[in-house]
Amino acid sequence: MDVLVVDDEPIVVESICRILRESPLVGEVFTAASGTEMIEKCRAYPIDLIVLDIMMPGLDGLSALAEVHRINPDCLGLVISAYEDFAFAQRAIRLRVVDYLLKPVSRQTLLSALERSVRHLVPNVPVFTGKEGEAPLLPPPHPVPAGGPIAEACAF
């Protein structure tokens, strides 16, 4: 699964990318610092999941996600925001985001949301999380449908 991380705070982007790159479920990880840049990246690359902040200078994350859905309706969104505002959550639900996480987000919470995202993309592929202290998101022990980076990650 190719992921785009969008946030105007470089340290947040770096932290999220570091966690995502640990997962065998993630292929390429791209970054953007604004909603406008997010749309440009989605036009240039086949993004499967966007991990995005809502409040950014210029075009906000949810407005940008609505535009991305015009380009790629199958692209999933995962919101990580400092805002608990119900109106934001409602908008996110209408845009079919996989999850709405509040900052600061823990490593395990992010990886669990990543697992849910994989299940949205490929519903019949089981993804297992390890016990406490074990590596999370281990690939399933049996074959998965052929094709794509998710199948390659699961085969790995």
Buried (B, 14 or more C-beta within 10 A) or exposed (E): BBBBBBBBEEEBBEBBBEBBEBBBBBBBBBBBBBBBBBBEBBEEEEBBBBBBBBBBEEBBBBBBBBBBBEEBEEBBBBBBBEBEEEEBBEBBEEBEBBBBBEEEBEEEBBBBBBBEBBBBBBEEBBBEBEEEEEEBBBBEEEEBEEEBBBBBBBEE
